[in-house]
């Protein structure tokens, strides 16, 4: 397989493409492929030139942390959950997410996600008892990895301005339905930083690695009344 990686030495450097040939099994994930490349004794590109190790992030390798988010053949995906058997068997293009600052190679700085939650004062406050029938839906939404894939593919999200994206909608649903004293403020934050900017492209729904029902969060928040 021909593997091409969009590389960048540091945030100030110019990006460039570098390609490698590697023998790979269709049953391997992209993360396993990157490990295979990096753990060779010496790494050489297709031109026979020595190359530095490819920098990328991972933690769990089990689709639980979201650290390995990147663009794979043009689509934002998790490297640990993307198998080569589901991709073009001849070529693979790996790029960092484009809507976050690049740190190095495939590593990006996604701290804007937490900063936007702070800007919106996204915290629960005092706990409000909820009906047990809501537990499965709330538990499902709590699985959000904050990986940024939904932001990467969203046509309305642009590098953390005033529209905070699908993960914010899910977070507001979780918090507002469990808050006793901050429901009105959380609803206003949802309307301001999500509802007013969403064009309903719904690309976030199809790309989510956890298959969160963001459409349900949106529908419930749109008709949510803090007084009830």
Buried (B, 14 or more C-beta within 10 A) or exposed (E): BEBBBBBBBEEEEEEEEBBBEBEBEEEBBBBBBBBBBEEEEEBEBEEEEEBEEBBBBBEEBEBEBBBBBBBBBEEBBBBBBBBBEEBEEEEBBBBBBEBBEBBBBBBBEBEBBEEBBEBBEBEBBEEBEEEEEEEEBEEBBEEBBBBBBBBBBBEBBEEBEEBBBBBBBBBBBBBBBBBEEBBEBBBBBBBBBBBEBBEEEBBBBEBBBBEBBBBBBBEBBBEBEEEE
